Amino acid sequence: MNRNRYRTMADARMIVTGASRGIGRALVELALRRRMRVVAVGRDAARLRALAEAQQVHASRLRTVVADVTVATERQRIIDTAVSAFGGIDILVNNAGIGAMSFLEESTPEVLRTIFETNFVAAAEMIRLSLPWLRQGRAPAIVNISSVLGKRAVPGQSAYCASKFALQGFSDAIRAELRRDGIEVIVINPGITATEIGRNNLEHKTAWPTIVHARGVSPQSVAAAVLWSLRHRRSEMNLTLLGRFLVLASRLFPRVVDLVIRRQTRRHVQRLRSQQPSSPPSAENPPSAAS
């Protein structure tokens, strides 16, 4: 398959989910400055209006869609908007995501389903709906925003990690399937990023002190990495020095990393236990996962 070494970004037609804040919004803003045409998707109508108002100079190249990507009819509306506004799709960025901070026993089946519906199923179905248009697109590509926790899982975020592992495996599989159609599949694995995902988690029961999103890299840095990967046709990128170290160490020294994580978990559980009121477990007050 013949293809240019670098992808031309100007005038590329791109859908970005989870675009009302964080990485998604930063990506929309940067893409517009690169003269791309963007459909920005999010659930927060007020934030999308603010985004559109702030980007008035690029109004002809921006469309906003208030939609929940976990709803099938709304996913179709996103695709229809892109086709109606720009005549097709060249790039799909699956960025929408949600997490939870809790041990398995403290969480619920509903939380697990919600995380998978948002982080994995919605992304897979957006890809399925986009394929007919991507096949007709110019230098078509799919970008899945995963996480370094999709390469190495940590305690207290098992559902989130599982959803990102699923997205990683799915991306590897369809990369081979879609190569014959000239559709590239790119996976971006951010490390700790200064976004609101920590505050927007479905659960906040473990409160790991090391997961401080305000101290992470900026969403603008991640957005720049996404466009760089598209431009340079990279199939995967692990972002942040700590993230790359975690992935590499897990590959080379898995037992050592397991040991460190177990010790950190034990210390954290002991800290949680010391902060809880001391009362004997009962039918109304069963022992939690941190007990």
C-alpha positions, 0 to 999 in steps of 0.5 A, spaced: 500 500 500 503 506 497 502 512 502 505 519 503 510 519 509 506 524 512 499 525 513 496 532 510 492 535 516 489 541 513 482 540 511 482 533 514 475 532 517 475 530 524 470 527 529 472 528 536 468 525 542 469 528 549 470 535 546 467 539 552 473 539 556 480 536 557 484 533 552 478 533 547 477 540 548 484 542 547 484 537 541 479 541 537 482 548 539 489 545 536 486 542 530 482 548 528 488 552 528 491 547 524 486 548 519 482 542 520 475 541 520 472 538 526 465 535 529 466 536 537 462 532 541 460 532 548 454 531 553 455 538 556 451 543 552 454 549 556 461 548 555 460 546 547 457 553 546 462 556 550 467 552 545 463 555 539 463 562 542 471 562 543 472 559 536 468 564 532 474 565 527 473 558 525 466 557 525 465 555 518 470 549 520 467 547 527 460 543 528 458 542 535 454 536 537 451 535 544 450 527 544 451 521 549 456 516 545 453 511 549 446 511 546 446 508 539 441 513 536 446 519 538 452 516 535 448 515 528 446 523 529 454 524 530 456 521 524 450 524 520 452 531 522 459 530 520 457 527 513 452 533 512 457 539 514 463 536 511 461 531 506 465 525 510 470 523 515 477 522 515 479 522 522 475 519 528 478 520 535 474 516 540 476 520 547 470 520 551 471 516 557 470 516 565 473 512 571 472 510 578 476 510 584 474 504 588 476 496 590 472 491 587 468 489 593 466 496 594 463 498 587 457 495 583 455 492 577 452 498 574 459 502 575 462 496 571 457 497 565 457 504 565 465 504 564 465 499 559 459 502 555 463 509 555 470 507 554 469 501 550 463 499 547 461 506 545 468 507 541 467 500 538 460 502 535 463 509 533 468 506 529 463 501 526 458 507 524 464 511 521 467 505 517 463 506 510 465 514 510 473 512 513 474 508 507 472 514 502 476 519 506 483 522 505 488 518 509 483 515 514 485 514 521 482 512 527 485 515 534 483 511 540 485 515 547 487 509 552 491 510 558 498 507 560 493 503 565 491 500 559 498 497 559 499 496 566 493 495 571 493 498 578 489 497 584 483 501 586 481 502 578 480 495 576 474 497 572 477 503 568 484 499 567 479 493 564 476 498 559 482 500 557 485 494 556 479 492 552 480 498 548 488 496 547 486 489 544 481 491 540 485 497 537 490 491 535 485 487 532 482 492 527 489 495 525 490 489 522 483 488 519 483 495 516 490 495 513 487 493 507 482 499 507 488 504 508 485 506 515 490 507 520 489 505 527 492 509 532 492 508 540 494 514 545 496 512 552 496 518 556 499 518 563 497 523 569 493 529 565 491 535 568 484 534 567 477 533 570 477 526 570 479 525 577 473 529 579 468 526 575 469 519 577 463 515 578 466 513 585 471 516 589 472 510 594 480 509 594 483 516 594 490 514 592 494 520 593 499 518 587 493 520 582 493 527 582 491 529 576 492 537 577 500 535 577 499 531 570 501 534 563 497 539 560 491 537 555 494 541 550 501 537 551 496 530 549 493 534 544 499 536 540 501 528 541 495 526 538 496 531 532 503 529 531 502 521 531 497 523 526 502 527 522 507 522 522 503 516 522 505 513 529 501 507 531 501 508 538 504 513 543 505 512 551 506 519 554 509 522 560 516 519 562 513 516 568 508 512 564 513 510 559 517 508 565 511 504 568 510 500 561 517 499 560 518 496 567 512 492 567 515 489 561 522 487 563 521 486 571 513 484 572 515 481 578 518 487 581 513 492 579 508 487 582 511 487 589 512 495 589 504 495 587 502 490 592 506 494 598 503 501 596 496 497 596 497 495 603 500 501 605 494 505 602 489 500 605 492 501 612 492 508 611 484 508 610 483 503 615 486 508 620 482 513 618 475 509 618 471 509 625 472 503 629 466 499 629 465 492 629 462 489 622 454 487 622 449 486 617 448 493 616 455 495 616 459 489 613 467 490 612 469 493 606 474 492 601 479 496 605 478 492 612 
